[in-house]
C-alpha cells in the first residue's frame, strides 16, 4: 500500500517537474505554519532565519551558524540579501549577533563573496569560518592582512565523494564534497550536516541532486530534523523518493528559487505538501521558522516574544515596534506560531490607515512593514480566526461599476504553506451604507465588528453569522447593549460568552472612550456593558481591548493625546486576572464609574 502511494506521488512529481522546470538557484524565507512543538527536555528551539537564495541563519540558544549568507552581487536571476539585512549581518546586529560559525558551501557569487568573508571575519574576531579550499584561496587573494584572520579559517580540499568531520566552535560538522549542479567539478561544493541544540540540519549547497550520492554519504543513518535543499527536489521523482522513503526529514526548507518562479512555485509545492511532514519555500519577506517552542512549548506572546509576565498595573507593550511612526488603531493579532504580530495603524502625516506586520526572530522584531496582503491604505482591524488559519480585517473597496460611492467590507485572507493567499471580501458584508472597523472572530466562525450605518450618528456592534459555509448579512447585536451610545472595537470570547468593547463614559465628553465588558444572555441578546476599573480606565482614551491567545494578558490602546489619533497612543498590557471580578458572576446593570473627568 505504501509503495503504491509513493509511486503515485512520484508520478505526480514527474508532471510537476515538467511544469516548474529544473536547474537554477534562488531566494526565499520560510513562510510555513510551523506551529509550536514541544522540544525535548533541555533543548532550545531551533530558529531558521532566511537571508537570501540558500543563505540562512541557524540559531539554538546562544549558538548560531551562518550559511551561504555573505554575498551581495549574485547573478540577477537570483536575489541578494536586502541591504538592511546585509548591514545587520556585517555589524552583528540581532538576530545576527554572536555568530559562532560561518559555513560556505562553494565559491559562487550567489552564495559567497570572498571580500565580504574577509571583512566579516575582520569585524568579528570570535567567528570561525569553514569553506572549500578554492573559496579560501579566493579569500586569501582578497585579504590585506591574512595573518589577522587566517587562524580562524578552516579550508577543506576534498575529492568528490570524500567526507570530513570537524568540531568547530563546539559544533559538530560533517562536510561532504559533491559535484556542483550540472555535474561540474568546479567550484568545489560542500554539503554540511551540523548538529545544533540536539537537532541535525542538512544543507546541500548547490549539489548535483543525485540521491545515490546522498545515500553514499550515509545521510539516512540518523534522523534529520531540518533539510535545506533545492526547490525542485520534491518535484523530481528520484529526489522525491529519497525524501519520502529514505531521509524522511521532519522539516524541509526549499532554497535556490529563481526570481521568475517566485509567483508560480508556491502553488506547485502546495500540490505535494500532503506527502511531507512539514515543507515550505524560502520566500522573501516571510517570518523565521521555529522548530520546537520556547519555554515549555507554550505558544503565547509571553513565551515567544521574550516579554516579562503581565503585571497588575498596565505597562506599554513593545512601543518601539507597535507605535513606530504611526498611531496604533486596532487590536494586536499575534501569529499563532509566535513568529510575529499584525496590527493596524494610522500614519500621522496623511492620516491613512493600513495593516502592519513585524516578524520576530527569537531575539528581536523586524522593522514594521505593510502586511503583504494589505493595501497601502484603507485596511484595518486585523484578527485571526481561533484556529489561526485565516486573518480577517476591514477594508475599503473601490466603487462598483459607474458608482462613485465608497464601499467597505470584511475581507479574509488564508495562510498557505508559502505565505498568504489573495484577500477576498465576504460578500454579504460588502456595501456602501455602513462603515466597518475592528473585527473579531468566534470559534463558530461568526464575525463581530464595529460599524456605523451612514444614516445614523452612533456606531454599534454587528455580527455576521456563519453557517454551512456561508455568512449571513450583518445584524446589530440586540438587548440592553444596543441602547448604549458609542459602542466600538469588539473582541469576542471564542465561545461567545462575553464581549470586550470600547464605550463612552456617561459623565464624560461624547467621544471619550472607556473599556467595558458585556455578557451574552440566555435569550441570545447582550447585556449593557460594565466598565472595567481604574487600573484600565483613566482620564485618557482607552480603546481596542483584546485578550492574548493564552488568555493571560489583556491588551488595549491608551492615548494621552487630546484626540485618540496622536503620537501618545500605545499598546498596553495587564494581567487578565483584572477581569476576574466580572467573569464567573451574573452581569449587573451598567453603572458607569471607573473614570474621573476634569
CORHU-V884399 format. One record per residue. N is the residue number from 1. RES is the residue in one small letter. PHI is phi as a letter, one per 30 degrees, with the letter a starting at -180 (999 if undefined). BURIAL is 1 if it has 24 or more other C-alpha atoms within 12 Angstrom, else 0. Layout:
N;RES;PHI;BURIAL + N;RES;PHI;BURIAL
This chain:
1;x;999;0 + 2;x;d;0 + 3;x;d;0 + 4;x;d;0 + 5;x;d;0 + 6;x;d;1 + 7;x;d;0 + 8;x;d;0 + 9;x;d;1 + 10;x;d;1 + 11;x;e;0 + 12;x;d;1 + 13;x;d;1 + 14;x;d;1 + 15;x;d;0 + 16;x;d;1 + 17;x;d;1 + 18;x;d;0 + 19;x;d;0 + 20;x;d;1 + 21;x;j;1 + 22;x;c;1 + 23;x;i;1 + 24;x;i;1 + 25;x;b;1 + 26;x;a;1 + 27;x;c;1 + 28;x;k;1 + 29;x;a;1 + 30;x;d;1 + 31;x;b;1 + 32;x;d;1 + 33;x;c;1 + 34;x;d;1 + 35;x;i;1 + 36;x;c;1 + 37;x;c;1 + 38;x;d;0 + 39;x;d;1 + 40;x;d;0 + 41;x;e;0 + 42;x;i;0 + 43;x;c;1 + 44;x;d;1 + 45;x;d;1 + 46;x;c;1 + 47;x;c;1 + 48;x;c;1 + 49;x;c;1 + 50;x;d;1 + 51;x;c;1 + 52;x;a;1 + 53;x;h;1 + 54;x;c;1 + 55;x;d;1 + 56;x;b;1 + 57;x;c;1 + 58;x;c;1 + 59;x;b;1 + 60;x;b;1 + 61;x;i;1 + 62;x;c;1 + 63;x;c;1 + 64;x;b;1 + 65;x;b;1 + 66;x;c;1 + 67;x;b;1 + 68;x;h;1 + 69;x;c;1 + 70;x;c;1 + 71;x;a;1 + 72;x;b;1 + 73;x;b;1 + 74;x;d;1 + 75;x;e;0 + 76;x;d;0 + 77;x;d;0 + 78;x;b;1 + 79;x;d;1 + 80;x;c;1 + 81;x;e;1 + 82;x;e;1 + 83;x;e;0 + 84;x;d;0 + 85;x;d;1 + 86;x;d;1 + 87;x;d;0 + 88;x;d;0 + 89;x;d;1 + 90;x;d;1 + 91;x;d;0 + 92;x;i;1 + 93;x;d;0 + 94;x;e;1 + 95;x;d;1 + 96;x;c;1 + 97;x;d;1 + 98;x;i;1 + 99;x;d;1 + 100;x;d;1 + 101;x;b;1 + 102;x;c;1 + 103;x;c;1 + 104;x;c;1 + 105;x;d;1 + 106;x;a;1 + 107;x;c;1 + 108;x;b;1 + 109;x;d;1 + 110;x;c;1 + 111;x;b;1 + 112;x;a;1 + 113;x;b;1 + 114;x;e;1 + 115;x;d;1 + 116;x;d;1 + 117;x;d;1 + 118;x;d;1 + 119;x;d;1 + 120;x;d;1 + 121;x;d;1 + 122;x;d;1 + 123;x;d;0 + 124;x;b;1 + 125;x;d;0 + 126;x;c;1 + 127;x;d;1 + 128;x;c;1 + 129;x;b;1 + 130;x;c;1 + 131;x;a;1 + 132;x;d;1 + 133;x;d;1 + 134;x;d;1 + 135;x;d;1 + 136;x;d;1 + 137;x;e;1 + 138;x;d;1 + 139;x;d;1 + 140;x;d;1 + 141;x;d;0 + 142;x;d;0 + 143;x;d;0 + 144;x;d;0 + 145;x;b;0 + 146;x;d;0 + 147;x;d;0 + 148;x;d;0 + 149;x;b;1 + 150;x;e;1 + 151;x;d;0 + 152;x;c;1 + 153;x;c;1 + 154;x;c;1 + 155;x;c;1 + 156;x;c;1 + 157;x;c;1 + 158;x;c;1 + 159;x;d;0 + 160;x;e;1 + 161;x;j;1 + 162;x;d;1 + 163;x;b;1 + 164;x;b;1 + 165;x;c;1 + 166;x;b;0 + 167;x;c;0 + 168;x;b;1 + 169;x;h;1 + 170;x;i;0 + 171;x;c;1 + 172;x;d;0 + 173;x;b;1 + 174;x;c;1 + 175;x;c;1 + 176;x;b;1 + 177;x;d;1 + 178;x;b;1 + 179;x;d;1 + 180;x;d;1 + 181;x;e;1 + 182;x;i;0 + 183;x;h;0 + 184;x;c;0 + 185;x;d;0 + 186;x;b;1 + 187;x;d;1 + 188;x;d;1 + 189;x;c;1 + 190;x;c;1 + 191;x;d;1 + 192;x;b;1 + 193;x;b;1 + 194;x;c;1 + 195;x;c;1 + 196;x;b;1 + 197;x;i;1 + 198;x;i;1 + 199;x;c;1 + 200;x;c;1 + 201;x;b;1 + 202;x;c;1 + 203;x;b;1 + 204;x;c;1 + 205;x;i;1 + 206;x;b;1 + 207;x;d;1 + 208;x;d;1 + 209;x;i;1 + 210;x;c;1 + 211;x;e;1 + 212;x;d;0 + 213;x;d;1 + 214;x;d;1 + 215;x;d;0 + 216;x;d;0 + 217;x;d;1 + 218;x;i;0 + 219;x;d;1 + 220;x;d;1 + 221;x;d;0 + 222;x;b;0 + 223;x;d;1 + 224;x;c;1 + 225;x;d;1 + 226;x;b;1 + 227;x;c;1 + 228;x;c;1 + 229;x;b;1 + 230;x;e;1 + 231;x;d;1 + 232;x;c;1 + 233;x;e;1 + 234;x;d;1 + 235;x;c;1 + 236;x;c;1 + 237;x;e;1 + 238;x;d;1 + 239;x;d;1 + 240;x;d;1 + 241;x;d;1 + 242;x;d;1 + 243;x;d;1 + 244;x;d;1 + 245;x;c;1 + 246;x;c;0 + 247;x;d;1 + 248;x;h;1 + 249;x;d;1 + 250;x;d;1 + 251;x;b;1 + 252;x;b;1 + 253;x;c;1 + 254;x;c;1 + 255;x;c;1 + 256;x;i;1 + 257;x;c;1 + 258;x;d;1 + 259;x;e;1 + 260;x;d;0 + 261;x;c;1 + 262;x;d;1 + 263;x;d;0 + 264;x;c;0 + 265;x;d;1 + 266;x;e;1 + 267;x;d;1 + 268;x;d;1 + 269;x;d;1 + 270;x;e;1 + 271;x;d;1 + 272;x;c;1 + 273;x;e;1 + 274;x;d;0 + 275;x;c;1 + 276;x;b;1 + 277;x;d;1 + 278;x;a;1 + 279;x;b;1 + 280;x;a;1 + 281;x;d;1 + 282;x;d;1 + 283;x;b;1 + 284;x;e;1 + 285;x;i;1 + 286;x;d;1 + 287;x;d;1 + 288;x;d;1 + 289;x;c;1 + 290;x;c;1 + 291;x;c;1 + 292;x;i;1 + 293;x;c;1 + 294;x;c;1 + 295;x;h;1 + 296;x;i;0 + 297;x;i;1 + 298;x;d;1 + 299;x;d;1 + 300;x;a;1 + 301;x;e;1 + 302;x;d;1 + 303;x;d;1 + 304;x;c;1 + 305;x;c;1 + 306;x;i;1 + 307;x;c;0 + 308;x;d;0 + 309;x;d;0 + 310;x;d;1 + 311;x;c;0 + 312;x;d;0 + 313;x;c;0 + 314;x;e;1 + 315;x;b;1 + 316;x;e;1 + 317;x;c;1 + 318;x;h;1 + 319;x;d;1 + 320;x;d;0 + 321;x;c;1 + 322;x;d;1 + 323;x;b;1 + 324;x;d;1 + 325;x;i;1 + 326;x;a;1 + 327;x;d;1 + 328;x;e;1 + 329;x;b;1 + 330;x;l;1 + 331;x;d;1 + 332;x;d;1 + 333;x;c;1 + 334;x;d;1 + 335;x;e;1 + 336;x;e;1 + 337;x;d;1 + 338;x;i;1 + 339;x;c;1 + 340;x;l;1 + 341;x;b;1 + 342;x;c;1 + 343;x;a;1 + 344;x;c;1 + 345;x;a;1 + 346;x;c;1 + 347;x;d;1 + 348;x;d;0 + 349;x;d;0 + 350;x;c;0 + 351;x;h;0 + 352;x;c;0 + 353;x;c;1 + 354;x;a;1 + 355;x;c;1 + 356;x;c;1 + 357;x;b;1 + 358;x;b;1 + 359;x;d;1 + 360;x;c;1 + 361;x;c;1 + 362;x;j;1 + 363;x;b;1 + 364;x;a;1 + 365;x;c;1 + 366;x;d;1 + 367;x;d;1 + 368;x;e;1 + 369;x;b;1 + 370;x;d;1 + 371;x;e;1 + 372;x;d;1 + 373;x;c;1 + 374;x;c;1 + 375;x;d;1 + 376;x;e;1 + 377;x;a;1 + 378;x;j;1 + 379;x;c;1 + 380;x;a;1 + 381;x;i;1 + 382;x;d;1 + 383;x;a;1 + 384;x;d;1 + 385;x;d;1 + 386;x;e;1 + 387;x;d;0 + 388;x;i;1 + 389;x;d;1 + 390;x;b;1 + 391;x;b;1 + 392;x;c;1 + 393;x;a;1 + 394;x;c;1 + 395;x;a;1 + 396;x;c;1 + 397;x;c;1 + 398;x;d;0 + 399;x;e;0 + 400;x;c;0 + 401;x;h;0 + 402;x;c;0 + 403;x;d;0 + 404;x;c;0 + 405;x;d;0 + 406;x;d;0 + 407;x;c;1 + 408;x;b;1 + 409;x;a;1 + 410;x;c;1 + 411;x;c;1 + 412;x;b;1 + 413;x;b;1 + 414;x;c;1 + 415;x;d;1 + 416;x;c;1 + 417;x;d;1 + 418;x;b;1 + 419;x;k;1 + 420;x;b;1 + 421;x;d;1 + 422;x;d;0 + 423;x;d;1 + 424;x;b;1 + 425;x;d;1 + 426;x;d;1 + 427;x;e;0 + 428;x;d;0 + 429;x;c;1 + 430;x;d;1 + 431;x;a;1 + 432;x;c;1 + 433;x;c;0 + 434;x;b;1 + 435;x;d;1 + 436;x;b;1 + 437;x;b;1 + 438;x;e;1 + 439;x;c;1 + 440;x;b;1 + 441;x;b;1 + 442;x;d;1 + 443;x;d;0 + 444;x;d;1 + 445;x;j;1 + 446;x;d;1 + 447;x;c;1 + 448;x;c;1 + 449;x;a;1 + 450;x;c;1 + 451;x;a;1 + 452;x;b;1 + 453;x;d;0 + 454;x;d;0 + 455;x;d;0 + 456;x;c;0 + 457;x;d;0 + 458;x;c;1 + 459;x;d;1 + 460;x;b;1 + 461;x;c;1 + 462;x;b;1 + 463;x;b;1 + 464;x;c;1 + 465;x;d;1 + 466;x;c;0 + 467;x;a;0 + 468;x;h;0 + 469;x;i;0 + 470;x;b;0 + 471;x;c;1 + 472;x;d;0 + 473;x;e;0 + 474;x;d;1 + 475;x;b;1 + 476;x;d;1 + 477;x;d;1 + 478;x;c;0 + 479;x;j;0 + 480;x;e;1 + 481;x;e;1 + 482;x;d;1 + 483;x;d;0 + 484;x;c;1 + 485;x;d;1 + 486;x;h;1 + 487;x;c;1 + 488;x;b;1 + 489;x;i;1 + 490;x;d;1 + 491;x;b;1 + 492;x;c;1 + 493;x;e;1 + 494;x;e;1 + 495;x;c;0 + 496;x;i;1 + 497;x;d;1 + 498;x;a;1 + 499;x;b;1 + 500;x;c;1 + 501;x;a;1 + 502;x;c;1 + 503;x;b;1 + 504;x;d;1 + 505;x;d;1 + 506;x;d;1 + 507;x;c;0 + 508;x;c;0 + 509;x;e;0 + 510;x;e;0 + 511;x;c;1 + 512;x;d;1 + 513;x;b;1 + 514;x;c;1 + 515;x;c;1 + 516;x;b;1 + 517;x;b;1 + 518;x;b;1 + 519;x;c;1 + 520;x;d;1 + 521;x;c;0 + 522;x;e;0 + 523;x;d;0 + 524;x;j;0 + 525;x;d;1 + 526;x;b;1 + 527;x;d;1 + 528;x;d;1 + 529;x;d;1 + 530;x;c;1 + 531;x;d;1 + 532;x;d;1 + 533;x;d;1 + 534;x;d;0 + 535;x;d;1 + 536;x;c;1 + 537;x;d;1 + 538;x;b;1 + 539;x;d;1 + 540;x;d;1 + 541;x;d;1 + 542;x;b;1 + 543;x;b;1 + 544;x;h;1 + 545;x;d;1 + 546;x;a;1 + 547;x;c;1 + 548;x;d;1 + 549;x;e;1 + 550;x;d;0 + 551;x;i;1 + 552;x;c;1 + 553;x;b;1 + 554;x;c;1 + 555;x;c;1 + 556;x;a;1 + 557;x;c;1 + 558;x;c;1 + 559;x;b;1 + 560;x;c;0 + 561;x;d;0 + 562;x;d;0 + 563;x;c;0 + 564;x;d;1 + 565;x;d;1 + 566;x;a;1 + 567;x;d;1 + 568;x;c;1 + 569;x;c;1 + 570;x;b;1 + 571;x;d;1 + 572;x;b;1 + 573;x;b;1 + 574;x;b;1 + 575;x;e;1 + 576;x;d;1 + 577;x;d;0 + 578;x;d;1 + 579;x;d;1 + 580;x;e;0 + 581;x;d;0 + 582;x;c;1 + 583;x;d;0 + 584;x;i;0 + 585;x;b;0 + 586;x;d;0 + 587;x;d;1 + 588;x;c;0 + 589;x;e;0 + 590;x;d;1 + 591;x;c;0 + 592;x;i;1 + 593;x;i;1 + 594;x;i;1 + 595;x;b;1 + 596;x;c;0 + 597;x;c;0 + 598;x;c;0
